[in-house]
Amino acid sequence: MLRLEDIPMFSTLTQSNLKELYNQTHIKNYAKDSIVFYEGDDSGYLHILLEGNIKLYKTTPKGTQIQINRLGAPDLIGEYACFENQPFPATCEFITDGTMGLLPFEVVFKHLSNPNFSLEIIKSLTGKVGLLSALVHKETVLSSEAKVADLMLQKLSLFHRLRNNELASILNLTPETFSRILTKFKKEGIISVEKQKIIIDHEEALYSIVDTNTMKDCTNCIANFKEQIGYKE
């Protein structure tokens, strides 16, 4: 498990300051699938992810999860809610066993005069803004096929570590839709599967799907794509 001084935000503090933080931080261990807080819960602590991985998601009136992000230790959770004294805007759930440090926010305020400490909080907040902007873009602009293609291009390793239903959840797709898209990609020769690992055979086609935000219905999309760019064998 990480120590507070292993986290950039706390690394510049004096031993006296660190001792105070350790005395004020409540350490809680969580089992996989445990809820740290629910959307709408009151916030009073800066949550410090010390071990494990969590997911943040919102829930629609129909009970569907809209996943916002997945984070791994070390990271800060719920900074905005604490600074603005607002309820948590999303639910936080562990996807592995893990550990969270809960630091009362009044203790954080005492150290904001430390420029390095404050800078790390600002970095964390601006990073979350960037992630939210990317999420809005994906959810409002990208088609289902473009979402899958984009994830393959950016984080192919996830396809080797996670089950299809987990990948579908990350993309806010139903498992059925996700499976249909994979089947379509394989049929069109864009990807293949070897020893249960996805191989990208035509990276250009994935970029085309993301750029055009569509995957045309055709008997051989790869052939059509090569024809469009003037490619000759």
Number of C-alpha atoms within 10 A of each C-alpha: 13 12 13 19 14 12 18 16 19 18 15 15 17 11 11 9 13 16 12 12 18 15 10 14 20 14 14 12 13 18 14 14 14 16 15 14 16 18 15 12 14 15 22 19 22 24 23 22 24 24 21 21 20 25 20 21 21 17 14 9 7 6 8 12 17 18 19 19 16 15 16 17 18 20 17 22 23 21 21 18 19 20 15 9 13 15 17 21 18 21 20 23 21 23 19 17 15 21 21 26 22 18 20 18 17 12 15 15 11 9 15 13 9 11 11 17 18 16 14 16 18 13 12 17 17 12 12 17 12 11 14 14 11 12 16 13 11 17 14 8 12 19 17 20 21 23 21 23 24 19 18 20 14 10 10 16 13 14 17 12 11 11 11 18 15 15 19 19 16 18 22 19 20 14 16 11 13 22 15 12 18 19 14 16 22 17 14 19 17 20 21 18 11 8 6 9 13 17 17 19 14 15 14 14 22 24 16 15 20 21 12 13 17 14 19 11 9 10 10 12 18 16 13 14 14 14 11 9 8 8 10 6 3
